[in-house]
Every structure is written in C-alpha cells, then in structure tokens.
C-alpha cells in the first residue's frame, strides 16, 4: 500500500517509547509512551513475566519527564495542565508491581499521588537522595522569576525551603555525603554557572566563580569530584572532572579525539561533531558518552580511572540517542533511539560485551518502515563562504514535470539542532509528494561554541541570510520546482519564517508559522518573567537593544507578505504568548494578505493532544496543497 493514500490520523498512530528508567533490582523498565495519544508512564518486565507492558498513569495531559528513585521502587512523573509548563510532581509506587514471599506480581491498583501543591509555580526536578525518600528541586513559587532550592519529603509531602536563590536554577546532584547539593544557573545559552548549597544552612558557594564563561551539562557528583561535559577549555564539549570547591577542571576526553576515531571509521574527517550526553556508572569507574557527528549519535564507553581509554559500542542502529542512563548495577545502558526510518523505542546494551537489544516495539500503524524516507546530508555555501549543514528529503516517487514542491524547515531554539530522527510530520509531507530541506543555520547546536554564537544579538539577521542561500541551493536542483517553495518553522523557527518572508519575499510561495515571534519587543515584554533575562542574553535586551529589536521584528514589514501564510498557536503558551500570533495575523490581513489562523484553547507552546495534532497537520497539508499547487504546464 502506498503511503500516498494514508491520511495524517494514520501517521499519528505511529507511536514512540522514550525516557527509560530501570528499577533498582533491574526487573522492570518504566518509560513514557504515547500509545494512548499523549505520553503516559508505562512499565514492562526486563525478562520473564509479565511481558506485556502496564500503564501506570492516566492523566488528561502528557507526562513530560520520568525519574526513578535509586533505592526504593518509586517513580516520579512530571506533568502540567494544558501546556502551561507549571510542572507538578506525581509519585508512583512500585512500578505497578508488588513483592511478597512468592516474588513480584502485577497489581491491579497502584497509588499515584501528587507531591507538589502550588498550581501557579513551576517545579523543576533535580535529584533524589541516596535512599530515594527526598527530592532536591527548584521552584519559582516565591516571585515567579527566581528558582529557589527546596527539599521535598516523598512520604509526608512536606516541602522545605533550603535557600532563596537568584536566577534560572536547576538542581544537578546531591553531594556524596548528602550535606549539600549542586545547582546550575542557566545565565544564557552559552553560559552556565555551578553552585554548591549547604542543605542545612542554605549557604551558597559559587564553584565556578572567576572561570571563563562556559557550558556544563550531564553533571554527576561522585567521591572523586564532579564529572561533566564542558566547553570551558575547548570550542566543543569535553568530558571533564571538576573540583567541587574551586571549579578546577581536568579534561578526561576531548571531542576531537572521538571525532578522529569517527573519521578513521568513515574514511573522512568531519568537523561537525559535538559530545552531547554523559552518564557515569554507579561505581564511577567508567562512563558512557555520545558523540553527535553530523546529527547521528555514536556511543562510547570510557574508563575514568585510565583517562583516554575508550571503545565504541557499535551494535546499535544508526540514529539519534537520548535519555542515556546506566542500569542500577552498572552492567548495561538504557536509552531511547530513533532514526528517519525508525520510530523511537527503548534499547538496552550490555556494557562489557556490547550486545544490544530493543526493549519496546512501538506501533508503526501498519506502515512499512522501508517506505519512510531517510535524508541526504548536504552542506550549502552561504554569503560568508561558510558551508551550512542541512538534510534533504526527497519523495520515493519520481519527480513530476517541473520538479517537486519543497518545504524549507527551520528549527527553533535557536540553540537547537535538527537531527536525523523520526519526524512523523516530515514523513507525512513526503508521502504527499513534497521534498524537504531541513537546515541547521548558524546559531545551531552540535557544531561547537563558535558556531552557536554566530547569530547572537546584532548578528541575528545573518542566520536569516543563510535561509536565502538555502533556497538558492534548491534552485540548483533539477528535481525541485523553484517556484513552489514554502518555509515552515515553530517557535524561534516561526520567527525565522516571518523574517525570511519579509526579507526575501520573492523566494517563497507560502509560509507556516507555528508559535513564532513576530515582534521582539512585545515578546520580551510578555514572555514568562523567569525567561526574560535568559532570552535577552541571546536576542538583546529591551534596555540596550530596543532599536535593534524593533528593526529586525517582522511585524514592521508585514505588508511584504503577499503569499499565503498559515499561523498556528496555543492559547496557554508561556514562552511565545498568543499575542505574537494574533498581531502578525492582524497586520498581514490589514495589508491585504492571505492568512489562515489556527489556535487551540487547551495547548501551550507545543500542540500535544492527539485530536489537535490531527486537526492542525491535516489543515497544514490542505493549505500547502492549495498554496503550492502545480501550475498548468
């Protein structure tokens, strides 16, 4: 059966399983799956019975995150209401199992208990204590802006303020002696700071004071110190060990070493790589790290006692790895894996032998995997002689006379990266005969610190210029119709859509802006208070850059949009408020433009609910069919 005859509702029946958490005894794996239409918590036995997974949560809204206690068999699910991002914690007992003298048995009823109580606050999960009975977390309950440090007792539900803190704080880890916790302040996209906080007195020590601006991620605290990925000494992340007192840093393994290894296997060097995930085994003798090479993940194990010794675990299909964790005994790794022709599922790999197996087998809605399209990686020239990476997808059917209509997709962030993952939107559009070009313009993650900073503040429009050159590259392709190119993006990518359509109006036949920024001034005035300072470091501040922000705002050039535009938004969006979509719709219509506007009362920054996704993407496809209809030839 050709995918051309399959509607989008069928594509949305393709399911995913992500975020695995292994029980302390290794007998169960809990994970998130959207088998019911939005992500809920499920659990399955790692061996033996029962082999059928069990659903553990039944919320109306999706579960965003899942964590497992290191000792007691408890899970914590993190969710919100209607996409408002005011995350709350829920405790799940026992992985849906009970233990008695005869072993473990499924239970028909299990307790799901809400732990946090402030509906107006954001609660950020941080770390469990060693016994799993306390959670260190941060919350902006005090003033809606700053994230203070709390300890939460999961037995009583008591939430105790440890320290009032300034900034965008997240807990990373308890100290090995549990007298302190480590927090990270996300100052800007390329700048984070580490703090040690005494949980008895609330006294705060700035661990990275006086150090150069740097990013720290995947941080673990062990007896030997802090293990982390950091770019303090390199343009790209390195595996490092830090002193928790003064922030002194030793590099264990640099990205260049693994890039050289990858080049040796591939037969050609690539500078487009970055370390991205680090997991440290419970005994801290070894760690696992993923290397992102041109978007694809490679998994390595390294010996922390013998710096520089590493080996690749290569029995894993090519794709994108996320949510990497060691099992409690340290003998295996679990993660979720996806690729353009492989929907996300949970995988398990033995660390010693490297044998890998798939744990979950998510439904593909009866659509054969080989009918999905894998992209070709290309690098196109731009205005300053850089070469910009992009993935190009072409339908499996022959090109029509005049060439395929094409969608130029721009990711959000901007410090993000479009990966060769499974994207049901792309596969649906491909099945309808659209080619896609998916860009990682300057400012994207995955290519080092310098590349990520090439679009900051005054350089914002240089990334928009990259989109012009992406279209010029498409014009050189014989199987692409240069007159039928649409541009599509969400969030910051929505701004890029509006900016490209107003700066280069003759290049596009249509545009789709999903929760995009139309006016930088009103965006910064109205985005959630806790985000403003962080976003101003990337985009420019109202106090210092008001003229620049006004000058680059598409709202002031909306009369240039004279091709069909679709705008999609969620009413509860705390990041890019609904007003951004409303004002661009009003301004384009006032100038005589053609705009279709979809907004959903029960959604936020992402359109998450199944019925809304079916509605929005079905309408997007119909919009593109009209706007990019082939001319009579």
N, C-alpha and C positions, 0 to 999 in steps of 0.2 A: 504493500500500500504506500503510495507516495505521500510524503509529508505535506504536499501542497493542499491536500484535501482535509487536513486536520485543523480544527479551529483552536483558538487560543485556550479555551477552557480545558481542552485535552492536554495541551502542553503544560498547563498549570497543575495537572495531575501527576506530573513528574515530581518526585519527592526527594528530600535530602535528609541526611543524618549527620550531625555535627557535634562538636564540643564534648568529646567523650570524657567520662570520669570513672575510674576503676575503684571499686570498693576496697577497703583495707585488706580483706582476705583474698582479693583477686577473683572472687567468684562471680561478680556481677559488673557489667558496664552500664552506666547510665549515660544518656545522651539526649540531645534535642532533635526532634524530627517534626516536620510539617505534614505528617501523614493525615492529620485531621483538617488541614487547611492553614493553620498557623502553628508556630513552633511550640511544642509542649515537651515535658520531660517523660522519657520512657526508659526502661531498663531491660536488659537481656542477660542471660547467663553466659559466662565465657566458655563453659563446657557443660555437658550433661543436660539435665532437665531443670526448668522448662526452657526449651529452645525458642519458644515464641515470645516476643517482647511484650512487656506490660506497660500500659500507660499510667503515669503517676500524677500528672496534673491535668486539670480540665478547665483552664481559665478561658474567658472570652477573648482575652488579648494574648499576644505572643509572649513567650518567655525569651528574654534577651540573653541571659547568661546562666551558667550552671557551675556549681562548685561542690566538691566533696570534702568532708572532714577527714583529716589524716588518721584518726583513731576510731572514734565511734562511727557507726554506719548511718550518717546523716548526710543529706544533700541540702543545699541552699539554692533555690531558684530566684532569679531577679527579673522582675517584670514591671510594667507600667500600665496605665489606662489610656486607651485611645491615642497612643503615640505621644503622650505629653512629656515623656522622658523623666518623670518623677519616680525613679526606680524605688521599688519596695522589695523586701526580702521575705521569702517564704521557706519554712523548714519542712523537709520531707523526711520521715523516719523510715529507715530500714530498706531502702531500695525496693520497696514493695515485697519484701520477704520477711519471714520471722524465723528465729532459730530456736529449736528445742533439742531434746536428747536424741531425736532421730535425724537431726540435720536441719537444713534450710527448706522452707516451704513457702509457696506463694500465699499471700494473704489477700482476701477479697476487699478488705477495707484498710486503708492506711491514713495516717494523720498528715494533713498539710496545714501548717499553722503559720499565720502571718507573724513576722518578727518585728518589723518596723511599723510605726504608727502614724507618722506625720505625712498626711496625704499631699501637703504642699511642698515637701522637701525632696531633694534628690539624695539618695543614699548610694554611695559607691562602695562596693565590696572591696575589701583589702586582703586580709589574711586570717586564717584560723590559728588559734593557739595549738600547741602540740597535742593536747588531749581533745581538741575539737569542740570544746564547750564554750569558747569565747571567740568573737569575731572583732577584729580591729577594722573600723570603717571610717569613712569621712562623709560629712553631710553639710549642706548649706542651710540647715534649718534656722540658724541664728539670724541671718540677714539676707538670705537669698543669693549672696555673692561669694562669700568666703567659705571654704570647706574645712570644718573643724574636725578634730580627732575624737572618736568615741570608742568605747568598748561595749559590746553587746553580749549579754549572757543568754545563750540559746535556751537554757532551761526555764529561767524566770521571765525572759523578755526585757529585763532591765537594761537600759541604755545609759551609760555613764559618760559624761563629758570629761575627756582627759586634758585637752588643750584647745584653746581658741587659736586659730591659725589664719594667716592671710594667704589668699591666692587659691590656685586651682590644684588642690592637694589630693593625692591618692595614696593609700597605704600599700606598700610593697611586700613587707615581711615583718614578722616578729624576729627579734634578736634570738640567738640560740638559747640564752638564759631567760628569755621572755621578760626581761626588765624594761625593754624598750622596743619600739617599732621604727621601721624606716619608712619615710614618706617621700613622695616625689611631687615637686611643684612644677606643673607644665606652664612655664613662663611664656613660651612661644613654640611654634612648630619645630624649630631647630635649637631650642634651649630649654633644658630642664635642670632642676637643682634637687639635691638629696639632703634630707634632714633626718637626724636621729632624735626621737622624742621619748623621754622617760615616762613610762605609763603610770608611775606613782605620783610624781611631782608635776608632770606636764612640761618640764624644762626641755627646751628645744636647742639642738646643736646643729649648725649648718655644716654638713660634712664636706660639701664641695665649694665652700667659701674660698674665694681667691683663685679658683681654677678657671681656665678659658671656657667660654660658652660651649656646651656640648649636649648631646642627647644620651640618655641612659634608658635602656629598656631590658625586659626579661631579667629583672634583678632578683637574685636569690641570696639570702644571708645564711652562711654556714660558719662553722668554727674558724675556718681559715680566712674568713672575710666575706666581702660582697663579690659575687660573680655577676657579670652583666655584659651586655653589648653596649659599647660606647664608641663615639667618633671623636673623642677628645684629642687623640693623637694622630688620627688619620682622617682622610676625606670620607672614608667608608667605615661602617661599624667593624670593630674588632672584638673578639672575646677577651675580656679583661677580668682581673682581680683587683678590687679596691679595698683600701684600708677604711673601716667604718668610722675611724676617728678623724683623720685629716684628709681623706679622699685621695691619698697617693695611689697611683694606678700602675699596674704592670700588665703589659699585653701578653696574653697567652697564645692567641692565634689571630693573625690579621686576615682580612678578606682577600688580599692579594695572593696569599698562599693558596687558598682554596680556589681562587679564580685561575691560578696557574695550573692546578690539578684538573680543573674542569676543561681548560684549554688543551691539556695533554690528551684527554679522552676525546675531545671533539675535533682535534687537529687544527684548531684555530683559536686565537686568543679573543676574549671579549672583555671590554672594559665595563660593560653594562651589567654589573653584579653587585650584590649587597647581602651581607648577613642579615637575617631577619628574626629568627626565633632561636632561643636558647633555653634548654631545660637541663637542670642539674640533678643527677641521681641522688636518692636519699642519703647514700654514704659519702657523697661529694668526691668520689674517686674518678668519676667520669661524667661527661656531659654530652648532650646531643645538640647539634646546631644545624639550621637550614641555611643554605646559600641560594639566594634568588638570582638566577642567571637569565637575563632577558625575560624575566617573568616566571620562568619554570623553577621549581624547588628541587634542590639536591640535599639529601640528608646525610650527615656525617656524625660519627661518634669520636670524641677526643678524650684522651687520658689527661686528667687535670694534674696528676702527680708528675707526669712526664710531658712537660709543655712542648707542644708542636707535634706530638704523635696523634695522627688521626686516620680514620678509614671511612670510606663511603659505604653506606647501606644501599645497595643498588638493586635490590629485588623488588622495587616499588615502581608501579607505572608512572610514566611522566605526567606531571601535573603540578598542582598547587597544594602545598601542605599548610594546614592551620591547626591551632589548638594542640600543640605538641606537649605531651606530658609523659613522664616515666610512670610505670606501674609502681604501686607501693613497695614491692620487693626489689625494684630497680632492674629487673631482668628483661623488661620489654618496654617498648614505647607505644603509645596510642596517639592517634591524630585523626583528623579528617582530611580527605584527599578528593580533589576534583580536577577535571580537565574538560576541554571543549566537548569531548565525546563521552564524558563520564560524569554523571551527576554525583553530588557529594555523598560520601559514605565514610564510615569509621573503619580504620585499619589498625592492625596490631603487628608489630615487628619485633622479633627476638633480637636482642642486642648482641649476644655472643655469636650466634650463627647467621644472623641476617635474614632468616626466613620470615616472610611477610604473608599475612592473610587478611582477607576482608571480613569484618565482623558484621556489618549491616549490609542489606541488599535492598536499597530503596527502589521503589516502583518507578519504571520508565513509561508508564501509561501505555504500554504495548507498542511503543515506538522503538524501532531497532536502533541500537547505538551507532551503527555504521552509517545511518542516514543523517546523523549530526555532522556538522562541518567543523573541521579544525582549521585554524588560520595559518597564514604565511607571515612570518616576521619580516618586516622591511625597515629601512632607515631612509627617510627622505631629507633632501637638503632644504635648508631654510635661509633666512636673509643674512645670517652672520657666519655661514659656512659650517655651522653645526649640523649634525645629522640626527634627526629626531626619530626615536623608535615608534613603531606602530604595528598593529596586527591587522591584516587584511583578510576578510572572509568573502568567499565567492560561492554563490549557489552551486549545487551539483548539477543543475540543468544547464544546457547550452545557453550562451548569451543570446538575447533577442537581437533583432536588427537594430542597430544604433547603440547597443550595449545595455548593461544592467543599470537600473536606477540604484543609487547608492546613498547610504546613511553614514554620515561622519559623526561618530560618537565621541563625546568629551566627558571624562570622569570628573567627579567632584573632588573636594579636598581643600585647597589644591594639592596639599601634600599627601597624595594618594597615588595609586598605580593601577592601571588596567592590566589584569593578568590573563593568561590563557586558561581561564576557569570555565565552569559550566554556567552559561547565561541563557536562561530559557527565552528571554526577550530576543536575543540575537538569533537563536535557532528558529524561532517563530518567524522573524522577518526574513531570514534566509529561505525558509520553506515557501514564502510568498514571492520569492524572486528578487529580493533586494540584496545587493552586496553591502558589506560594511567595512569601514575603515575606523579603527579604534586607536586613538592616539595617546601617547604619553609625552605631551609637550613639556617644555621647560617648566620647572616647578614641581615635577612629579617625584615621588619616592622611587627608590630602587636603583638609583644611578649615582648615589653619593651626595654629600652635603652641598657641594658647589652647585650641582645641577638643581637641587631642590631650592636653592636661594635665587635662581636666575629670574624669578618673577616677582620678587618682593617689592612692595610699595611702588616706587617710581617706575619699576620695570614691568608692571602688571601687563601693559598692552603688548609687550614683546611676546608673551605667550599667546596672545590673540593673533599676532602676526604669524606665529607658527601654523595656525589653522589655515591661514591663507595659503601657505606653501604646501600644506597637506592637500588642499583642493587642486593646486597647480600640479602636484604629483598625480592626482587622479586624472587630470586632463591628459596625461601622457599614456594612459592605459586604454588600449584599443577596445576592451570589453566593458568599459564604463561610459555611460552616457553623461557627458559633461553638463548637459542642460537639465539633468534630473538628479541633483544632489541636494539632500536635506541634511540639516545639522540637528543633533539631539543631545541633550545632557541634563543632568539633575544636580540640584544644589549649586555648588560653585560652578559645576558644568553647565547649569542653567544660565548663570551669568555669561559664561563663555559663548553660549548660543546667542544670547541677545547682543553681546558685544560684537561677535563675528557678523551677525546680520546687519548691525548698524554701521560697522566699519567697512565691511566689504559686501554691500547689499547685492551686487551683481553676481556673486558667486553661488548663491543658494536659491533653490526653488521652493523651500519650505523650512520650517523650524519647529522643534518641540522643546519647550522649556518646562522642566519639572522642578518645582520648588526652588526656582532660581532667583538670584539677586538682581533687581532692576535699578536700584538707587542705593549707592554705598552709604550715603548719609543717613537715610531712613533705616537702612538695615542695621547699622551700628547703633542707632538710637533705640531700636526696638528689639534687637535680639536679646535673648535671656541675659540678665545682668551678669551672671557668672562667666559668660563667654566673652564679654566685650573686650576686656583688656587683652586676653589671649589673641583674639581676632585682629585687634588693632596692631599688634606686632607684625602680623603678616600683611595686612592690607593698607595700613596707615591709620593714623588717629584723627579723630574729629578736631582735636585741639591744634595739631600741627599740619595736617594734610587736607583740610576741608576743601580747598580749591581743587587739589588733585582728585579727590574722591568724587567731587561733583563733575569734573571734566571727563572722567572715564565711565561715568554712570550711563548705561544705555537709555535710561528714561528720558534723557535730554535730547536723544537723537531718534526717538521712537517713530518719527514721521518717515524715516528711511526704510522702515519695514513695510514693504509693499507686496510681499509674497505671503501665502497662508502661514499662520502661526497658531500652534496649539499650546496652551498653558495649563499645567496640572498642579494642584496644590492640596495640602491637608489643612483643615481649619485649625488644628491644635499644634501646629508646628512651632516649637520653641526656638528653633535655630534660625530659620528664614521665615519670619512671620507672614501670614496670609496677605498682609498689606502689600508685600512686594509683588505678588502675582496680580492682585487687584489693580494696582496703579499702572502696571505695564499694559494690562488688558484695556483699561480705560483710555490710556494715552494713545495706543495704537488705533483703537476704534475711533477716537476723536479725530485722528489724522486720516480716516477713511480706510484703514487697514482691515484685513480679514482675520479675526481671532476666534478660536474656539476655546472655551474656558471650562475646565472640569475641576471641581473641588469637592472634598469629601469631609463630612462633619465629624466622622469618627476616626480620622487619621491624623498623623503628625508629619514628621519630616520624611517618613517613608510610607508608601502605600503598601500596607502589610496584609490586610484582610483579603481572603480569597475572592469574595464577591466584588470587592473594589478593584482588585488587580485584573480580574476578568473584564470588568467594565472598562477600565482605563485603557488597557492594552488593545482590546477589541476596537475601541474608538480611535486609538492611535493608528492602528493598521488601516482602518477605513479612511482616516484623514490623509495618510500617506498615499493610499491608492488614488484618492482624488487629486491631491496636490502634485503627485509625480506620475500621473497618467501618461502613457506613451502618446506622443503626437501622431497624427495620421502621417504616414510616410508614402 
